[in-house]
Amino acid sequence: MQKRDRANRSNDERKIKKWNFFVKKKGGMRFAWLERFHYWWLGGRSITRSIFRIVAAWQGVAIISGVLATGYVMAAFYTGAGEFVIRVDHPGEKKMILSDTPDFPEERITLKGKAIKEADNISIFDIDPQVAEIDGEHNGPDYVAYTFYVKNIGYDPITYNYALSIRRATQEIDKATWVLLYHNGKQQIFAAPSASGGVESQYSEYEFPFRKDARDPQRYQLDEKKGIYQLQALPFASSKIVATAQRDNLQPQEVDKFTVVIWLEGEDPECVDDILGGTIEMMMKFRY
């Protein structure tokens, strides 16, 4: 087979291109502008269709992205990282409502406390002694604090259960988290079990705060010989549940008061550098 010379081929091609406006027929030469226009028209329509398809595709992507972004924003609004959420789960008729204040200006079944973006470890001595006397959200520099009210708006007494739970915790920050829980003027202090599985305790030369409001006074001890005070925390109910209890016979129009305080206890042996950058989210849920 003989290899065709590139120069000759190029010349042939140029000749063909030069005369392709005419078509030779038996009857002579016919001008082919109509056929050219036909091909141009079809090509133009094809390009136009392609352009519209590309535009439509990008519009579709933009719409889907907008919907996803809106969904993400809504999700972030309703489940913001680090929030403390209080909620009533009611299976049927609404009988319990929540409020930041004892006058219940509106019927709500969800309350939300803002997150503290950066918190350092503190001591229980750093918490405001009047923390249970302030309504609503009243976070300190390094602790979360929320006082709220629960009311029976039904016509019959109700029995409800509550559970204070850990929604999410990273870097084992929950191991150094302590919780002060007030219910109708009486408090309990909770902490995760120690590394050995025992009860977390701390010691001080000074009397621990909130002792006069303790539901379990025996958890406050004094070694009179050494002059050392001891505070024993109640262990978390489980790895995800801090505290849970049942309240019997809440009468119609009766109100219960709660205060929740959450902080990183600097005296806890688990409060180490490894938890730096960790986050924790908690929820308190009521069911009847």
Sine and cosine of phi, psi and omega as CSV:
sin_phi,cos_phi,sin_psi,cos_psi,sin_omega,cos_omega
0.00,0.00,0.70,-0.71,-0.03,-1.00
-1.00,-0.02,0.69,-0.72,0.01,-1.00
-0.98,0.19,0.79,-0.61,-0.02,-1.00
-0.97,0.26,0.67,-0.74,0.04,-1.00
-0.95,0.32,0.75,-0.67,-0.06,-1.00
-0.91,0.43,-0.59,0.81,-0.03,-1.00
-0.92,0.39,-0.70,0.71,0.02,-1.00
-0.88,0.48,-0.66,0.75,-0.01,-1.00
-0.90,0.44,-0.61,0.79,0.00,-1.00
-0.92,0.40,-0.64,0.77,0.03,-1.00
-0.90,0.44,-0.68,0.73,0.03,-1.00
-0.86,0.50,-0.68,0.73,-0.04,-1.00
-0.91,0.41,-0.60,0.80,0.01,-1.00
-0.91,0.41,-0.59,0.81,0.02,-1.00
-0.91,0.41,-0.66,0.75,0.01,-1.00
-0.90,0.44,-0.68,0.73,-0.01,-1.00
-0.90,0.43,-0.53,0.85,-0.03,-1.00
-0.93,0.37,-0.54,0.84,-0.12,-0.99
-0.94,-0.34,0.21,0.98,-0.10,-0.99
-0.98,0.21,0.05,1.00,0.13,-0.99
-0.99,0.17,-0.19,0.98,-0.07,-1.00
-0.87,-0.50,0.54,-0.84,0.06,-1.00
-0.81,-0.58,0.78,-0.63,-0.05,-1.00
-1.00,0.04,0.79,-0.61,0.03,-1.00
-0.84,-0.54,0.14,-0.99,0.04,-1.00
-0.88,0.47,-0.61,0.79,-0.05,-1.00
-0.99,0.16,0.05,1.00,0.00,-1.00
0.85,-0.53,-0.32,-0.95,-0.03,-1.00
-1.00,-0.04,0.68,-0.73,0.01,-1.00
-0.84,-0.55,0.74,-0.68,0.00,-1.00
-0.94,0.33,0.77,-0.64,-0.16,-0.99
-0.96,-0.27,0.51,0.86,0.03,-1.00
-0.86,0.50,-0.61,0.79,-0.02,-1.00
-0.89,0.45,-0.68,0.74,0.02,-1.00
-0.91,0.41,-0.65,0.76,0.06,-1.00
-0.86,0.51,-0.74,0.67,0.02,-1.00
-0.85,0.52,-0.63,0.77,0.01,-1.00
-0.87,0.49,-0.72,0.69,-0.02,-1.00
-0.92,0.39,-0.67,0.74,0.05,-1.00
-0.87,0.50,-0.68,0.73,-0.03,-1.00
-0.89,0.46,-0.72,0.69,0.01,-1.00
-0.90,0.44,-0.67,0.74,0.03,-1.00
-0.89,0.46,-0.66,0.75,0.03,-1.00
-0.89,0.46,-0.68,0.73,0.02,-1.00
-0.90,0.44,-0.62,0.79,0.02,-1.00
-0.89,0.45,-0.69,0.72,0.02,-1.00
-0.89,0.45,-0.68,0.74,0.00,-1.00
-0.87,0.49,-0.70,0.71,0.03,-1.00
-0.87,0.50,-0.68,0.73,-0.01,-1.00
-0.88,0.48,-0.69,0.72,0.01,-1.00
-0.87,0.48,-0.71,0.71,0.00,-1.00
-0.91,0.42,-0.60,0.80,0.03,-1.00
-0.90,0.44,-0.68,0.73,0.01,-1.00
-0.89,0.45,-0.72,0.70,0.02,-1.00
-0.87,0.50,-0.71,0.70,0.00,-1.00
-0.89,0.46,-0.64,0.76,0.01,-1.00
-0.89,0.46,-0.71,0.70,0.02,-1.00
-0.91,0.40,-0.58,0.81,0.08,-1.00
-0.89,0.46,-0.65,0.76,0.04,-1.00
-0.89,0.46,-0.69,0.73,0.04,-1.00
-0.88,0.48,-0.67,0.74,-0.01,-1.00
-0.89,0.45,-0.67,0.74,-0.01,-1.00
-0.90,0.43,-0.72,0.69,-0.01,-1.00
-0.89,0.46,-0.68,0.73,0.02,-1.00
-0.88,0.48,-0.64,0.77,0.03,-1.00
-0.89,0.45,-0.68,0.74,0.01,-1.00
-0.90,0.44,-0.71,0.71,0.01,-1.00
-0.90,0.44,-0.65,0.76,0.02,-1.00
-0.89,0.45,-0.67,0.74,0.03,-1.00
-0.88,0.48,-0.68,0.73,0.02,-1.00
-0.88,0.47,-0.64,0.77,0.02,-1.00
-0.91,0.42,-0.70,0.72,0.01,-1.00
-0.88,0.48,-0.68,0.73,0.02,-1.00
-0.89,0.45,-0.67,0.74,0.02,-1.00
-0.89,0.45,-0.67,0.74,0.01,-1.00
-0.90,0.43,-0.58,0.81,0.01,-1.00
-0.92,0.40,-0.67,0.74,-0.08,-1.00
-1.00,0.10,-0.39,0.92,-0.01,-1.00
-0.72,-0.69,0.83,0.55,-0.04,-1.00
-0.90,0.43,0.62,-0.79,-0.04,-1.00
-0.88,0.47,0.74,-0.67,0.06,-1.00
1.00,0.10,-0.04,1.00,0.01,-1.00
-0.92,0.40,0.48,-0.88,0.19,-0.98
-0.96,-0.28,0.90,-0.45,-0.11,-0.99
-0.94,-0.35,0.69,-0.72,0.07,-1.00
-0.86,-0.51,0.77,-0.64,-0.13,-0.99
-0.56,-0.83,0.54,-0.84,0.12,-0.99
-0.95,-0.30,0.82,-0.57,0.10,-0.99
-0.99,-0.12,0.90,-0.43,0.00,-1.00
-0.87,-0.48,0.86,-0.50,-0.07,-1.00
-0.95,0.31,-0.44,0.90,-0.04,-1.00
-0.60,-0.80,-0.91,-0.41,-0.01,-1.00
-0.90,0.44,0.70,-0.72,0.00,-1.00
-0.96,0.27,0.86,-0.50,-0.02,-1.00
-0.85,-0.52,-0.30,0.95,-0.02,-1.00
-0.82,-0.57,0.63,-0.77,0.06,-1.00
-0.73,-0.68,0.27,-0.96,-0.03,-1.00
-0.87,-0.49,0.40,-0.92,0.05,-1.00
-0.36,-0.93,0.47,-0.88,0.11,-0.99
-0.97,0.23,-0.33,0.94,-0.08,-1.00
-0.75,-0.66,0.39,-0.92,-0.07,-1.00
-0.96,0.29,-0.13,0.99,-0.02,-1.00
-1.00,-0.01,-0.13,0.99,0.07,-1.00
0.74,0.67,0.93,0.38,-0.02,-1.00
-0.92,0.40,-0.35,0.93,0.05,-1.00
-0.53,-0.85,0.37,-0.93,-0.01,-1.00
-1.00,0.02,0.93,-0.37,-0.02,-1.00
-0.80,-0.60,0.51,-0.86,0.07,-1.00
-0.87,-0.49,0.05,1.00,0.05,-1.00
-0.62,-0.78,0.71,-0.71,0.12,-0.99
-0.80,-0.60,0.51,-0.86,-0.01,-1.00
-0.69,-0.73,0.74,-0.67,0.09,-1.00
-0.97,-0.23,0.60,-0.80,-0.02,-1.00
-0.95,0.31,0.48,-0.88,0.02,-1.00
-0.98,0.19,0.48,-0.88,0.19,-0.98
-1.00,-0.08,0.88,-0.47,-0.12,-0.99
-0.93,0.38,-0.64,0.77,0.01,-1.00
-0.68,-0.73,0.85,-0.52,0.00,-1.00
-0.76,-0.65,0.68,-0.74,0.06,-1.00
-0.99,-0.11,0.32,-0.95,0.10,-1.00
-0.95,0.32,0.58,-0.82,-0.02,-1.00
-0.70,-0.71,-0.08,-1.00,0.09,-1.00
-0.93,-0.37,0.38,-0.92,0.07,-1.00
-0.86,0.51,-0.39,0.92,0.03,-1.00
-0.94,0.34,-0.30,0.95,-0.02,-1.00
-1.00,0.10,-0.11,0.99,-0.02,-1.00
-0.99,0.12,0.65,-0.76,0.01,-1.00
-0.82,0.57,0.84,-0.55,0.00,-1.00
-0.85,0.52,-0.41,0.91,0.00,-1.00
-0.99,-0.14,0.41,0.91,-0.12,-0.99
-0.86,0.51,-0.50,0.86,-0.02,-1.00
-1.00,0.09,-0.07,1.00,-0.02,-1.00
-0.98,-0.17,-0.02,1.00,-0.03,-1.00
-0.96,-0.27,0.79,-0.61,-0.06,-1.00
-0.99,0.15,0.44,-0.90,0.09,-1.00
0.95,0.30,-0.36,-0.93,0.02,-1.00
-0.98,0.18,0.78,-0.63,0.02,-1.00
-0.51,-0.86,0.89,0.46,-0.01,-1.00
-0.87,0.49,0.56,-0.83,0.16,-0.99
-1.00,-0.04,-0.03,-1.00,-0.01,-1.00
-0.85,0.52,-0.55,0.83,-0.08,-1.00
-0.71,-0.70,0.40,0.92,0.08,-1.00
-0.53,-0.85,0.43,-0.90,0.06,-1.00
-0.99,-0.11,0.72,-0.70,0.03,-1.00
-0.64,-0.77,0.73,-0.69,-0.02,-1.00
-0.54,-0.84,0.80,-0.60,0.10,-1.00
-0.92,-0.40,0.76,-0.66,-0.04,-1.00
-0.54,-0.84,0.14,-0.99,-0.09,-1.00
-0.77,-0.64,0.54,-0.84,0.03,-1.00
-0.86,-0.52,0.73,-0.69,-0.07,-1.00
-0.75,-0.67,0.65,-0.76,0.11,-0.99
-1.00,0.03,0.92,-0.40,0.01,-1.00
-0.97,-0.25,0.17,0.98,0.04,-1.00
-0.99,0.10,-0.14,-0.99,-0.01,-1.00
-0.97,-0.22,-0.09,1.00,-0.04,-1.00
-0.77,-0.63,0.39,-0.92,0.09,-1.00
-0.88,0.47,0.53,-0.85,0.04,-1.00
-0.77,-0.64,0.46,-0.89,0.12,-0.99
-0.92,-0.40,0.79,-0.62,-0.02,-1.00
-0.80,-0.61,0.36,-0.93,0.10,-1.00
-0.89,-0.45,0.55,-0.83,0.12,-0.99
-0.78,-0.63,0.47,-0.88,0.04,-1.00
-0.63,-0.78,0.81,-0.58,0.11,-0.99
-0.99,-0.14,0.91,-0.41,-0.16,-0.99
-0.82,-0.57,0.32,-0.95,0.06,-1.00
-0.99,-0.11,0.92,-0.39,0.02,-1.00
-0.97,0.26,-0.65,0.76,-0.03,-1.00
-0.34,-0.94,0.65,-0.76,0.07,-1.00
-0.58,-0.82,0.69,-0.72,0.01,-1.00
-0.88,-0.48,0.45,-0.89,0.06,-1.00
0.84,0.55,0.48,0.88,0.06,-1.00
0.84,0.54,0.56,0.83,0.01,-1.00
-0.92,0.38,-0.40,0.92,0.01,-1.00
-0.90,0.43,-0.36,0.93,-0.01,-1.00
-0.92,0.39,-0.39,0.92,0.00,-1.00
-0.94,-0.34,0.15,0.99,-0.03,-1.00
-1.00,0.02,0.76,-0.65,0.07,-1.00
-0.90,-0.43,0.49,-0.87,-0.06,-1.00
-0.73,-0.69,0.77,-0.64,0.12,-0.99
-0.96,-0.28,0.87,-0.50,-0.07,-1.00
-0.86,-0.51,0.90,-0.43,0.09,-1.00
-0.99,-0.15,0.66,-0.75,0.14,-0.99
-0.67,-0.74,0.93,-0.36,0.00,-1.00
0.80,0.60,0.73,0.69,0.14,-0.99
1.00,0.01,-0.14,0.99,0.00,-1.00
-0.91,-0.41,0.68,-0.74,-0.10,-1.00
-0.90,-0.44,0.42,-0.91,0.16,-0.99
-0.71,-0.71,0.54,-0.84,-0.01,-1.00
-0.90,-0.43,0.75,-0.66,-0.09,-1.00
-0.85,-0.52,0.54,-0.84,0.09,-1.00
-0.47,-0.88,0.42,-0.91,0.07,-1.00
-0.90,0.43,0.51,-0.86,0.04,-1.00
-0.84,0.54,0.41,-0.91,0.02,-1.00
-0.93,0.38,0.15,-0.99,-0.02,-1.00
-0.86,0.51,-0.48,0.88,0.02,-1.00
-1.00,0.05,-0.03,1.00,-0.01,-1.00
1.00,-0.05,0.02,1.00,-0.02,-1.00
-1.00,0.04,-0.11,-0.99,-0.02,-1.00
-0.99,0.10,0.69,-0.73,0.05,-1.00
-0.97,0.26,0.70,-0.71,0.03,-1.00
-0.69,-0.72,0.38,-0.92,0.17,-0.99
-0.63,-0.78,0.33,-0.94,-0.14,-0.99
-0.78,-0.63,0.48,-0.88,-0.03,-1.00
-0.41,-0.91,0.45,-0.89,0.12,-0.99
-0.98,0.20,-0.21,0.98,-0.04,-1.00
-0.91,-0.42,0.44,-0.90,0.02,-1.00
-0.91,0.41,0.70,-0.71,-0.03,-1.00
-0.95,0.32,0.57,-0.82,0.02,-1.00
-0.95,0.32,0.31,-0.95,0.07,-1.00
0.95,0.32,0.17,0.98,-0.03,-1.00
-0.90,0.44,-0.62,0.78,-0.05,-1.00
-0.90,0.43,-0.35,0.94,-0.02,-1.00
-0.98,-0.18,0.12,0.99,-0.13,-0.99
-0.92,0.40,0.75,-0.66,0.13,-0.99
-0.96,0.29,-0.49,0.87,0.01,-1.00
-0.86,-0.52,0.99,0.16,-0.07,-1.00
-0.86,0.51,-0.41,0.91,-0.04,-1.00
-0.92,0.40,-0.23,0.97,0.03,-1.00
-0.99,0.15,-0.09,1.00,0.14,-0.99
-0.95,-0.30,0.90,-0.45,-0.04,-1.00
-0.84,-0.55,0.41,-0.91,0.05,-1.00
-0.75,-0.67,0.85,-0.52,0.14,-0.99
-1.00,0.05,0.99,-0.17,-0.13,-0.99
-0.91,0.41,-0.52,0.85,0.00,-1.00
-0.93,0.38,-0.68,0.73,-0.03,-1.00
-1.00,-0.03,-0.26,0.97,-0.04,-1.00
0.93,0.38,0.56,0.83,-0.04,-1.00
-0.91,-0.40,0.75,-0.66,0.07,-1.00
-1.00,-0.06,0.58,-0.81,0.03,-1.00
-0.82,-0.57,0.68,-0.73,0.09,-1.00
-0.86,-0.50,0.84,-0.54,0.06,-1.00
-0.96,-0.27,0.81,-0.58,0.04,-1.00
-1.00,0.06,0.49,-0.87,0.14,-0.99
-0.97,0.25,0.70,-0.71,0.01,-1.00
-0.95,0.32,0.50,-0.86,0.10,-0.99
-0.80,0.60,0.55,-0.83,0.00,-1.00
-0.90,0.44,-0.55,0.83,0.05,-1.00
-0.33,-0.94,-0.09,-1.00,-0.02,-1.00
-0.91,0.41,-0.40,0.92,-0.02,-1.00
-0.89,-0.45,-0.24,0.97,-0.02,-1.00
-0.94,-0.35,0.86,-0.52,0.04,-1.00
-0.98,0.21,-0.80,0.61,-0.05,-1.00
-0.48,-0.88,0.54,-0.84,0.06,-1.00
-0.52,-0.85,0.57,-0.82,-0.02,-1.00
-0.34,-0.94,0.21,-0.98,0.03,-1.00
-0.88,-0.47,0.66,-0.75,0.05,-1.00
-0.90,-0.44,0.88,-0.47,-0.06,-1.00
-1.00,-0.07,0.58,-0.82,0.22,-0.98
0.81,0.58,0.83,0.56,0.19,-0.98
-0.97,0.23,0.91,-0.42,-0.13,-0.99
-0.97,0.26,0.37,-0.93,0.06,-1.00
-0.81,0.58,0.73,-0.68,-0.03,-1.00
0.93,0.36,0.07,1.00,0.05,-1.00
-0.98,0.19,0.51,-0.86,-0.09,-1.00
-0.82,-0.57,0.70,-0.71,0.15,-0.99
-0.94,-0.33,0.55,-0.83,-0.02,-1.00
-0.90,-0.44,0.69,-0.73,0.02,-1.00
-0.77,-0.64,0.54,-0.84,0.21,-0.98
-0.71,-0.70,0.74,-0.67,0.03,-1.00
-0.85,-0.53,0.78,-0.63,0.04,-1.00
-0.81,-0.59,0.75,-0.66,-0.06,-1.00
-0.79,-0.62,0.76,-0.66,0.02,-1.00
-0.45,-0.89,0.25,-0.97,0.11,-0.99
-1.00,-0.08,0.90,-0.43,-0.09,-1.00
-0.99,0.11,0.90,-0.44,-0.05,-1.00
-0.92,0.39,-0.37,0.93,0.01,-1.00
-1.00,0.08,-0.10,1.00,0.02,-1.00
-0.96,0.27,0.77,-0.64,0.01,-1.00
-0.86,0.50,-0.36,0.93,0.01,-1.00
-1.00,0.09,-0.03,1.00,0.02,-1.00
-1.00,0.08,1.00,0.09,-0.09,-1.00
-0.83,-0.56,0.09,-1.00,-0.05,-1.00
-0.89,0.46,-0.40,0.92,-0.05,-1.00
-0.89,0.45,-0.36,0.93,-0.03,-1.00
-1.00,-0.04,0.01,1.00,0.03,-1.00
-0.85,0.53,0.74,-0.67,-0.02,-1.00
1.00,0.07,-0.05,1.00,0.02,-1.00
-0.96,0.28,0.35,-0.94,0.04,-1.00
-0.74,-0.68,0.43,-0.90,0.05,-1.00
-0.61,-0.79,0.64,-0.77,0.07,-1.00
-0.79,-0.61,0.66,-0.75,-0.02,-1.00
-0.78,-0.63,0.41,-0.91,0.05,-1.00
-0.66,-0.75,0.60,-0.80,0.11,-0.99
-0.88,-0.47,0.87,-0.50,-0.11,-0.99
-0.88,-0.47,0.67,-0.74,0.02,-1.00
-0.91,-0.41,0.70,-0.72,0.05,-1.00
-0.70,-0.72,0.59,-0.81,0.04,-1.00
-0.68,-0.74,0.00,0.00,0.00,0.00
